[in-house]
Amino acid sequence: MQFVPLKSRGGNYLVVASNIAWLRTAENGQTQVGIVGGSPLVVSGTIEETAAAIQAG
């Protein structure tokens, strides 16, 4: 299982990479991360920055 660290303004997340379903631009330079079987997370950074963090994770 591969965990990906994602930063958020309210606290940081460690997300299982295979559970990430989609990315969507959110307000104020943030990104929504869709989680399989769960609610989306709002993380800091653009879609491109978040995608790069997931791929590097």
C-alpha positions as CSV (number, residue, x, y, z in Angstrom):
1,M,0.0,0.0,0.0
2,Q,1.5,3.4,-1.0
3,F,0.6,6.4,1.1
4,V,0.8,9.9,-0.4
5,P,1.3,13.0,1.9
6,L,-1.1,15.8,1.0
7,K,-1.0,19.2,2.7
8,S,-4.1,21.0,3.8
9,R,-4.8,24.3,5.6
10,G,-6.7,22.5,8.3
11,G,-4.2,19.6,8.7
12,N,-2.2,17.2,6.6
13,Y,-3.4,13.9,5.2
14,L,-1.7,10.6,4.4
15,V,-3.9,9.1,1.6
16,V,-3.7,5.6,0.0
17,A,-2.7,6.4,-3.6
18,S,-4.9,3.7,-5.1
19,N,-8.0,5.2,-3.4
20,I,-7.7,8.5,-5.2
21,A,-10.4,8.7,-7.9
22,W,-10.3,12.3,-9.3
23,L,-9.0,15.8,-8.8
24,R,-11.0,19.1,-9.2
25,T,-10.0,22.7,-8.9
26,A,-11.5,24.3,-5.7
27,E,-11.5,27.9,-4.4
28,N,-8.5,29.9,-3.2
29,G,-5.8,27.9,-5.0
30,Q,-6.9,24.6,-3.4
31,T,-7.8,21.2,-5.0
32,Q,-10.5,18.7,-4.2
33,V,-9.3,15.1,-4.1
34,G,-12.0,12.5,-4.7
35,I,-11.6,9.4,-2.5
36,V,-13.2,6.0,-3.5
37,G,-16.0,5.3,-1.1
38,G,-15.6,8.6,0.8
39,S,-16.0,12.3,0.8
40,P,-13.6,14.5,-1.1
41,L,-10.7,16.1,0.7
42,V,-9.7,19.8,0.1
43,V,-5.9,20.2,0.0
44,S,-3.6,23.1,-0.6
45,G,-2.1,23.7,-4.1
46,T,-3.2,23.6,-7.7
47,I,-4.3,20.5,-9.6
48,E,-0.9,20.3,-11.2
49,E,0.9,20.5,-7.9
50,T,-1.4,17.9,-6.3
51,A,-1.0,15.5,-9.2
52,A,2.8,15.9,-9.1
53,A,2.7,15.1,-5.3
54,I,0.6,12.0,-6.0
55,Q,2.8,10.8,-8.8
56,A,6.0,11.4,-6.7
57,G,4.5,9.9,-3.6
